[in-house]
Amino acid sequence: MNLLVVGSVALDSIETPAGKAERVLGGSAVYFSVAASYFTDVGLVAVIGRDFPEEHIGLLQQRKIDLRGLTRESGLTFHWKGRYNGDLNEAESLETQLNVFETFRPLIPPEYQAVSFVFLANIDPELQLAVLKQVKRPRLTICDTMNFWIQGKEDALRETIKQVDILIINEGEARLLSRQSNVIRAYRTIASLGPKIVVIKKGSHGALLFTPASVFSAPAYLLETVTDPTGAGDCFAGGFAGYLARVQQTSEEELRRAVIYGSVMASFNVEGFSLDRLRTLSGDEIEDRFMSFKQLTRF
Ligand code: AMP
């Protein structure tokens, strides 16, 4: 196993201008691991409750995701309810029920502890820290978070961020965390907290990759219809980290390609609710869209 992820496994209720979905499969670790599974071997560490449907486990198994770190508890599965109004870049969180995550303490199976690539998906930063304590010198650690944790657990989050190599964060959250309204200043402030490489996601406006050496700006893939933006950020991270784990390199050039693979995976995901689009994807479709990105940005 090449890439370890800890994050949420959820049952989501979502409302978008295109329709509604009730208690469907979601969660940061699910979107991430399914997207990353198109590039490399992934192991997932998370918790589910007694109400989590078997068919969802079937999907994760079908994608060959290593589930030895997935535990089932007697409580209810994490539940998130969100709505998108006119602006599909901004989810309004209506409910966040942590449920089994309230008492969850991740235990990294011994076989996972020497993993090279670690992704801390959006989850309680104290759980992210608990994972970092159990892995032995990974080659690359990447972290995501959201406003819920920046506002609710800032100290623990800062401790996590201090220890990671790359932070992937959306623009509004970068501003909130750094208390800077300008993205260049936001990068400098975040880099001073720890990670020298920062990806700032701008939803349908693309993403910026900041490294100490350069800035790379990637557009988002142009889609005529967006059905459900939920999980776009996690799929971006899955494509990004999955690609880096596959090539086992983190040069500037590979980091830039990883941003494009991230954008490719996010663009597929928003074409359907839940994991509907991702579950039917083929390697050829991914490569075709990667090539369309080249066309889109060449001048
Ligand atoms: P994204 O759209 O990429 O930001 O991620 C959406 C996913 O994040 C949904 O499937 C939710 O279940 C999950 N999620 C929402 N809020 C939280 C939270 N506070 N902690 C962990 N996961 C969350």
Boltz pocket constraint, residues with backbone or C-beta under 6 A from the ligand:
constraints:
  - pocket:
      binder: B
      contacts: [[A, 8], [A, 10], [A, 11], [A, 12], [A, 25], [A, 26], [A, 27], [A, 28], [A, 79], [A, 80], [A, 96], [A, 122], [A, 123], [A, 124], [A, 146], [A, 148], [A, 149], [A, 229], [A, 230], [A, 231], [A, 232], [A, 233], [A, 234], [A, 235]]
      max_distance: 6.0
